[in-house]
């Protein structure tokens, strides 16, 4: 072999290896990322050429594929679509850039069999001549708990999210108003686009997943849990620490005056304990406490529970917000969940779950495992700690105060016979004359927490500024907790 031919051969070998390496990298390492890229319409259309895997909850397929006799080989079908819409979402290439939402979009590579963890399975199918097929996604959600939340929320505008405190597993995710995902799974482009346009135009925003995203609400008095937690974490306060107890309070460097809900003092006496202020849900002492703590201490504690972070469940949540650099007047307002602080039900459920779990906050997740067409487990999704928000002994003090809220405070609507329930109501103002936003968050049983739940009811529950969180939001949470506890 001549010297020139040898050089050419080496160059050709290097070029071949480079080409082989780059294509292998794209097809194996980057396959999942490319498949999930919303601009990759080919991957979306190709996903209808394979039998897409099912989405499973409590052993039953709530989304599955059936044969189609049109340009697509398979069509998606949803069971109890309105109830499961915020979970499953929908998928349909006819909608272009809006072709997929929910688990359908977030777990698309698994459902179509193109995820990196399914590479060997794809190779096996090629060699055995089997048609390509997606894997099944098994959710953490409990169908009975989901149904209880859906029926309890009913026609009210809002959302419910239930979570297992020790693991972060989401047990229920409901939003209202909802929609029929089957309408958006049709292969009739005209019908699908008309249905989608109607949903977008609906003032109730049924396409918004209010449980984890959408237009966030001020959390109202449920945020007092974070303020009390920050106070205990500082080491300068206990539940029995006292605060001044006036009937009115002028915000620092402001002409604005705030009141307690009763328009009087927070119980008798010139001072009130943090425990009583929380139990009676008084605004003034918590506003004063917030100013004493300062916005930095409250924000740092809020962030330990997940504020200012987005979570992938794998659905992506909108971060709940506690802003930086608030002045004393704004900080006082956040003391009772007003001002610039806003939150999702997911976030407020995480606050309760963290307290219930001895101060440790878990990352929320909705998927337990991925199961292949041959029923083998292709991937498990472990429990992951987000971090510690509170020391265990201080978390126990928070639990005691939250139990008092339900047993003898203003959250009695969440009581369950024979069970100690820990909880906190919240009523958030939205401007002069605007309906209140009603909240509840809590967990049960208090001594062995199995579920933490957050409920938000918008538009005052249809009662404007007369709606009561204890009469409307707390009983919804009660029914969800009862479903988990089998009552």
C-alpha positions as CSV (number, residue, x, y, z in Angstrom):
1,X,0.0,0.0,0.0
2,X,1.4,3.4,-1.0
3,X,1.9,6.1,1.6
4,X,-0.8,8.3,0.0
5,X,-3.3,5.4,0.0
6,X,-2.6,4.6,3.6
7,X,-3.2,8.3,4.6
8,X,-6.4,8.3,2.6
9,X,-7.5,5.1,4.3
10,X,-6.8,6.5,7.7
11,X,-8.7,9.7,6.8
12,X,-11.7,7.6,5.6
13,X,-11.6,5.6,8.8
14,X,-11.6,8.7,11.0
15,X,-14.5,10.2,9.0
16,X,-16.4,7.0,9.3
17,X,-15.9,6.9,13.1
18,X,-16.8,10.5,13.4
19,X,-20.0,10.0,11.4
20,X,-20.8,6.8,13.4
21,X,-20.2,8.5,16.7
22,X,-22.3,11.6,15.9
23,X,-25.3,9.6,14.6
24,X,-25.1,7.3,17.6
25,X,-25.0,10.3,19.9
26,X,-28.0,11.8,18.2
27,X,-30.0,8.5,18.1
28,X,-29.2,7.3,21.5
29,X,-28.0,10.0,23.9
30,X,-30.0,12.9,22.5
31,X,-33.0,10.8,21.3
32,X,-35.2,11.7,24.3
33,X,-34.4,15.4,24.1
34,X,-35.1,15.5,20.4
35,X,-38.3,13.6,20.8
36,X,-39.6,16.1,23.4
37,X,-38.6,19.2,21.4
38,X,-41.9,20.9,20.6
39,X,-40.5,22.0,17.2
40,X,-39.9,18.4,16.2
41,X,-43.2,17.8,14.5
42,X,-41.9,14.7,12.8
43,X,-41.5,13.0,16.2
44,X,-45.1,14.0,17.0
45,X,-46.5,12.6,13.8
46,X,-44.4,9.5,14.1
47,X,-45.8,8.9,17.6
48,X,-49.2,8.1,16.0
49,X,-47.6,5.4,13.9
50,X,-46.9,3.3,17.0
51,X,-49.3,2.0,19.6
52,X,-48.8,4.6,22.3
53,X,-48.5,3.3,25.8
54,X,-51.3,3.7,28.3
55,X,-51.4,6.1,31.3
56,X,-52.4,4.1,34.3
57,X,-53.9,5.1,37.7
58,X,-54.8,2.6,40.4
59,X,-54.3,-0.3,37.9
60,X,-56.7,1.1,35.3
61,X,-55.8,2.8,32.0
62,X,-57.1,6.3,32.0
63,X,-55.6,7.1,28.6
64,X,-55.0,4.5,25.9
65,X,-54.7,4.1,22.1
66,X,-57.2,2.4,19.8
67,X,-56.8,1.6,16.1
68,X,-57.7,4.4,13.7
69,X,-58.7,4.0,10.0
70,X,-57.5,7.5,8.9
71,X,-54.1,9.0,8.1
72,X,-53.0,8.1,11.7
73,X,-52.7,4.5,12.8
74,X,-53.9,5.1,16.4
75,X,-56.3,7.5,18.2
76,X,-56.1,8.4,21.8
77,X,-59.1,7.7,24.2
78,X,-59.6,9.0,27.7
79,X,-61.6,7.6,30.6
80,X,-63.6,10.1,32.7
81,X,-61.8,12.8,30.8
82,X,-63.0,15.9,32.7
83,X,-61.8,14.4,36.0
84,X,-58.4,13.5,34.7
85,X,-57.8,16.4,32.2
86,X,-55.2,18.3,34.3
87,X,-53.3,15.0,34.7
88,X,-53.4,13.3,31.3
89,X,-53.7,16.4,29.2
90,X,-54.2,15.5,25.5
91,X,-52.1,14.8,22.4
92,X,-53.0,15.5,18.8
93,X,-50.8,16.6,15.9
94,X,-53.7,18.4,14.4
95,X,-53.2,21.2,16.9
96,X,-49.7,22.0,15.8
97,X,-47.7,23.8,18.5
98,X,-50.5,23.1,21.0
99,X,-50.4,19.4,20.2
100,X,-49.7,18.0,23.6
101,X,-50.2,18.8,27.3
102,X,-50.1,17.1,30.7
103,X,-48.5,13.6,31.1
104,X,-49.1,13.0,27.4
105,X,-46.6,15.7,26.5
106,X,-44.2,15.4,29.5
107,X,-43.8,11.6,29.2
108,X,-44.2,11.5,25.4
109,X,-40.8,9.8,24.8
110,X,-41.7,7.0,27.2
111,X,-45.3,6.6,25.8
112,X,-43.9,6.3,22.3
113,X,-41.0,4.1,23.2
114,X,-38.2,6.5,22.3
115,X,-36.8,7.3,25.7
116,X,-33.1,6.6,26.4
117,X,-34.0,3.9,28.9
118,X,-36.0,2.0,26.2
119,X,-33.1,1.8,23.7
120,X,-32.5,-2.0,24.3
121,X,-36.2,-2.6,24.0
122,X,-36.3,-0.9,20.6
123,X,-33.3,-2.9,19.4
124,X,-35.0,-6.2,20.5
125,X,-38.1,-5.3,18.6
126,X,-36.2,-4.6,15.5
127,X,-34.4,-8.0,15.6
128,X,-37.6,-9.9,16.4
129,X,-39.7,-8.1,13.8
130,X,-42.2,-6.8,16.3
131,X,-44.0,-3.6,15.5
132,X,-42.9,-0.5,17.5
133,X,-44.9,0.1,20.7
134,X,-44.7,2.6,23.5
135,X,-44.5,1.8,27.2
136,X,-47.1,2.4,29.9
137,X,-46.7,5.2,32.5
138,X,-47.9,4.3,36.0
139,X,-49.0,7.3,38.0
140,X,-48.8,7.8,41.7
141,X,-52.4,9.2,41.7
142,X,-55.1,7.3,43.5
143,X,-58.3,7.0,41.5
144,X,-60.6,7.0,44.5
145,X,-58.9,10.1,46.0
146,X,-59.0,11.8,42.6
147,X,-62.7,11.1,42.3
148,X,-63.4,12.4,45.9
149,X,-61.5,15.6,45.1
150,X,-63.3,16.1,41.7
151,X,-66.8,15.5,43.2
152,X,-66.1,17.7,46.3
153,X,-64.9,20.6,44.2
154,X,-67.8,20.2,41.8
155,X,-68.7,23.3,39.8
156,X,-66.7,25.6,42.0
157,X,-63.8,27.4,40.2
158,X,-60.6,26.3,41.8
159,X,-58.3,23.3,42.3
160,X,-57.3,20.6,44.7
161,X,-54.0,18.9,45.2
162,X,-53.2,16.0,47.6
163,X,-49.7,14.7,48.3
164,X,-48.2,12.0,50.4
165,X,-46.0,13.8,52.9
166,X,-43.3,11.2,53.4
167,X,-42.7,10.6,49.7
168,X,-43.9,13.6,47.7
169,X,-46.2,11.3,45.6
170,X,-49.2,13.3,44.3
171,X,-52.4,11.4,45.1
172,X,-54.9,13.8,43.5
173,X,-54.8,16.8,41.1
174,X,-58.1,18.3,40.2
175,X,-59.0,21.7,38.6
176,X,-62.3,23.3,37.7
177,X,-63.7,24.2,35.3
178,X,-62.3,21.3,33.3
179,X,-62.9,19.9,29.8
180,X,-63.4,16.8,27.8
181,X,-59.9,15.7,26.5
182,X,-61.6,13.4,24.0
183,X,-62.8,16.4,22.0
184,X,-59.1,17.3,21.5
185,X,-58.1,13.8,20.6
186,X,-60.3,13.6,17.5
187,X,-58.6,13.3,14.1
188,X,-61.1,15.7,12.5
189,X,-59.0,18.8,12.2
190,X,-62.0,21.2,11.9
191,X,-63.7,19.8,14.9
192,X,-60.6,19.8,17.0
193,X,-59.6,23.3,16.2
194,X,-63.2,24.6,16.9
195,X,-63.2,22.8,20.3
196,X,-59.8,24.2,21.1
197,X,-60.7,27.7,20.1
198,X,-63.9,27.5,22.3
199,X,-61.8,26.4,25.3
200,X,-59.3,29.2,24.8
201,X,-62.1,31.8,24.6
202,X,-63.9,30.4,27.7
203,X,-63.5,33.1,30.5
204,X,-63.3,30.2,33.0
205,X,-59.9,29.2,31.5
206,X,-60.6,25.4,31.5
207,X,-57.2,24.7,29.9
208,X,-55.4,26.2,32.9
209,X,-54.2,23.7,35.4
210,X,-54.9,25.7,38.5
211,X,-53.4,23.1,40.8
212,X,-49.9,23.9,39.6
213,X,-50.0,26.8,37.3
214,X,-52.4,29.3,35.7
215,X,-53.1,32.7,37.3
216,X,-51.7,32.4,40.8
217,X,-53.6,33.6,43.9
218,X,-52.5,35.3,47.1
219,X,-52.5,32.5,49.7
220,X,-54.2,34.5,52.4
221,X,-53.9,33.3,55.9
222,X,-52.5,29.9,54.9
223,X,-49.2,31.7,54.5
224,X,-49.2,32.4,58.2
225,X,-47.9,28.9,58.5
226,X,-44.7,30.0,56.7
227,X,-44.4,33.1,58.9
228,X,-44.9,31.1,62.1
229,X,-42.3,28.6,60.8
230,X,-39.8,31.4,60.1
231,X,-40.4,32.7,63.6
232,X,-39.7,29.3,65.3
233,X,-36.7,28.6,63.0
234,X,-35.1,31.9,64.0
235,X,-34.7,30.6,67.6
236,X,-36.1,33.9,69.0
237,X,-39.8,32.8,69.2
238,X,-41.9,30.0,70.6
239,X,-45.6,29.3,70.1
240,X,-46.1,31.1,73.5
241,X,-44.2,34.2,72.5
242,X,-46.4,37.3,72.7
243,X,-47.2,40.1,70.3
244,X,-49.1,43.4,70.8
245,X,-52.8,43.0,70.4
246,X,-54.4,46.3,69.0
247,X,-57.6,46.4,67.1
248,X,-56.0,48.4,64.3
249,X,-52.5,48.6,62.8
250,X,-51.1,51.2,60.6
251,X,-48.6,49.7,58.1
252,X,-45.0,51.1,58.6
253,X,-44.2,54.2,56.5
254,X,-47.8,54.1,55.2
255,X,-51.2,55.6,55.8
256,X,-52.9,52.2,55.2
257,X,-54.6,50.6,58.2
258,X,-55.3,46.9,58.5
259,X,-57.8,45.0,60.7
260,X,-58.4,41.6,62.1
261,X,-61.3,39.7,60.5
262,X,-63.4,40.5,63.6
263,X,-62.6,44.2,63.4
264,X,-61.6,43.9,67.0
265,X,-58.6,42.6,69.0
266,X,-57.3,39.0,68.7
267,X,-59.0,37.7,71.8
268,X,-58.8,39.5,75.2
269,X,-55.8,41.1,76.6
270,X,-53.2,43.6,75.5
271,X,-51.0,40.8,74.1
272,X,-51.6,37.6,72.2
273,X,-49.4,34.5,71.7
274,X,-48.3,33.3,68.3
275,X,-50.3,30.1,68.9
276,X,-53.5,32.0,69.5
277,X,-52.9,34.4,66.7
278,X,-52.6,31.4,64.4
279,X,-55.6,29.6,65.9
280,X,-57.8,32.6,65.6
281,X,-56.2,33.6,62.3
282,X,-55.6,37.2,63.3
283,X,-54.0,39.5,60.7
284,X,-52.5,42.2,62.9
285,X,-50.2,40.2,65.2
286,X,-49.0,38.2,62.2
287,X,-48.3,41.4,60.3
288,X,-46.3,42.7,63.3
289,X,-44.4,39.4,63.5
290,X,-43.5,39.6,59.8
291,X,-42.1,43.1,60.2
292,X,-40.0,41.9,63.3
293,X,-38.7,39.0,61.3
294,X,-38.0,41.0,58.1
295,X,-38.7,40.0,54.5
296,X,-35.3,38.2,54.1
297,X,-36.0,35.7,56.9
298,X,-39.5,35.0,55.6
299,X,-38.4,34.6,52.0
300,X,-35.6,32.3,53.0
301,X,-38.1,30.1,55.0
302,X,-40.6,30.2,52.2
303,X,-37.9,29.0,49.8
304,X,-37.2,26.1,52.0
305,X,-40.7,25.0,51.4
306,X,-40.4,25.5,47.6
307,X,-41.4,29.1,47.0
308,X,-39.5,30.7,44.0
309,X,-38.8,27.3,42.5
310,X,-40.4,25.4,39.6
311,X,-41.0,21.7,40.0
312,X,-41.1,19.0,37.3
313,X,-43.7,16.4,38.4
314,X,-43.0,15.8,35.4
315,X,-45.6,18.5,34.7
316,X,-43.9,21.8,35.1
317,X,-45.2,24.0,37.9
318,X,-45.3,27.8,37.9
319,X,-43.1,29.0,40.8
320,X,-45.0,30.4,43.8
321,X,-43.5,33.8,44.6
322,X,-42.2,35.6,47.6
323,X,-40.3,38.6,46.1
324,X,-37.0,40.1,47.3
325,X,-36.4,43.5,48.8
326,X,-39.9,44.2,50.2
327,X,-40.3,47.3,52.3
328,X,-41.8,47.0,55.8
329,X,-45.3,47.8,54.6
330,X,-45.2,45.0,52.0
331,X,-43.6,42.6,54.4
332,X,-46.4,43.3,56.9
333,X,-49.0,42.4,54.3
334,X,-47.2,39.1,53.5
335,X,-47.6,38.3,57.2
336,X,-51.2,37.3,56.4
337,X,-50.7,36.2,52.8
338,X,-51.5,39.4,51.0
339,X,-49.4,41.9,49.1
340,X,-47.0,40.5,46.6
341,X,-46.9,36.9,47.7
342,X,-48.7,34.4,45.4
343,X,-49.0,30.6,45.5
344,X,-50.3,27.5,43.8
345,X,-52.2,24.7,45.6
346,X,-49.1,22.5,45.0
347,X,-47.0,24.9,47.0
348,X,-49.4,25.2,49.9
349,X,-49.7,21.4,50.0
350,X,-45.9,21.2,50.1
351,X,-45.9,23.6,53.1
352,X,-48.3,21.3,55.0
353,X,-46.5,18.1,53.8
354,X,-43.2,19.5,55.0
355,X,-44.5,20.3,58.5
356,X,-46.2,16.8,58.6
357,X,-43.0,15.1,57.5
358,X,-41.0,16.4,60.5
359,X,-39.8,19.5,58.7
360,X,-38.5,17.7,55.6
361,X,-40.0,18.8,52.2
362,X,-40.1,16.2,49.5
363,X,-39.9,16.9,45.7
364,X,-43.5,16.3,44.4
365,X,-43.9,13.6,41.7
366,X,-46.7,12.1,39.7
367,X,-45.1,9.0,38.2
368,X,-44.1,5.8,40.0
369,X,-42.7,3.7,37.1
370,X,-42.6,3.0,33.4
371,X,-43.6,-0.5,32.3
372,X,-42.7,-2.0,28.9
373,X,-45.0,-3.8,26.6
374,X,-43.6,-7.1,28.0
375,X,-44.6,-5.9,31.5
376,X,-41.0,-5.4,32.6
377,X,-40.3,-2.4,34.7
378,X,-38.1,-0.1,32.5
379,X,-37.7,2.7,35.0
380,X,-38.6,3.5,38.6
381,X,-38.9,7.1,39.9
382,X,-37.6,7.4,43.5
383,X,-38.6,9.7,46.3
384,X,-36.2,12.7,46.4
385,X,-35.8,15.2,49.3
386,X,-36.1,18.9,48.4
387,X,-34.7,19.9,51.7
388,X,-35.3,20.6,55.4
389,X,-37.5,23.6,56.2
390,X,-37.7,23.1,59.9
391,X,-36.1,21.1,62.7
392,X,-38.2,18.1,63.8
393,X,-38.9,19.4,67.3
394,X,-40.1,22.8,65.8
395,X,-42.2,20.9,63.2
396,X,-43.9,19.2,66.1
397,X,-44.8,22.6,67.6
398,X,-46.2,23.6,64.2
399,X,-48.3,20.4,64.2
400,X,-49.7,21.2,67.6
401,X,-50.8,24.7,66.5
402,X,-52.3,23.4,63.3
403,X,-54.3,20.8,65.2
404,X,-55.7,23.5,67.5
405,X,-56.8,25.4,64.4
406,X,-59.1,22.6,63.4
407,X,-60.2,21.3,66.8
408,X,-60.9,24.6,68.5
409,X,-60.0,27.4,66.0
410,X,-61.6,28.7,62.8
411,X,-60.8,25.6,60.6
412,X,-63.5,23.4,62.1
413,X,-64.9,22.6,58.7
414,X,-62.0,20.1,58.3
415,X,-62.8,18.0,61.4
416,X,-63.0,14.2,60.9
417,X,-64.5,12.2,63.7
418,X,-61.9,10.1,65.5
419,X,-59.0,11.7,63.7
420,X,-56.7,14.6,64.6
421,X,-56.6,16.9,61.6
422,X,-54.0,19.6,61.3
423,X,-54.9,22.6,59.1
424,X,-55.2,26.2,58.3
425,X,-57.8,28.2,56.4
426,X,-57.1,31.3,54.3
427,X,-59.3,34.1,52.8
428,X,-57.4,36.2,50.3
429,X,-58.6,39.7,49.2
430,X,-58.3,40.6,45.5
431,X,-59.2,44.3,45.5
432,X,-62.1,46.5,46.4
433,X,-65.4,44.8,45.6
434,X,-63.7,41.7,44.2
435,X,-64.7,38.2,45.4
436,X,-62.4,36.6,47.9
437,X,-60.2,33.6,47.2
438,X,-60.8,30.8,49.7
439,X,-58.1,28.4,50.9
440,X,-57.5,25.5,53.1
441,X,-54.3,23.4,53.6
442,X,-53.6,20.7,56.1
443,X,-52.9,17.0,56.7
444,X,-54.2,13.9,58.5
445,X,-53.8,12.1,60.8
446,X,-51.7,14.5,62.7
447,X,-49.8,11.8,64.5
448,X,-49.2,9.7,61.4
449,X,-49.7,11.8,58.3
450,X,-50.9,9.9,55.3
451,X,-52.0,12.9,53.2
452,X,-51.5,16.6,52.9
453,X,-54.0,18.6,50.9
454,X,-54.5,22.1,49.6
455,X,-57.7,23.6,48.2
456,X,-58.2,26.9,46.5
457,X,-61.7,28.1,45.5
458,X,-61.7,31.2,43.4
459,X,-64.5,33.8,42.9
460,X,-65.5,33.5,46.5
461,X,-67.1,30.2,45.8
462,X,-69.8,32.1,44.0
463,X,-70.6,34.1,47.1
464,X,-68.4,37.1,46.4
465,X,-67.0,38.5,49.7
466,X,-69.4,36.5,51.7
467,X,-67.7,33.2,50.9
468,X,-66.1,31.4,53.9
469,X,-63.0,29.3,53.6
470,X,-64.1,27.3,56.6
471,X,-67.6,26.6,55.1
472,X,-66.4,26.0,51.5
473,X,-62.7,25.1,51.2
474,X,-62.2,23.1,54.4
475,X,-65.0,20.6,53.8
476,X,-63.6,19.9,50.3
477,X,-60.2,19.0,51.9
478,X,-62.0,16.9,54.5
479,X,-63.6,14.7,51.9
480,X,-60.2,14.2,50.2
481,X,-58.5,13.3,53.5
482,X,-61.4,10.9,54.3
483,X,-60.9,9.2,50.9
484,X,-57.2,8.6,51.7
485,X,-58.0,7.3,55.2
486,X,-60.8,5.1,53.9
487,X,-63.6,6.8,55.8
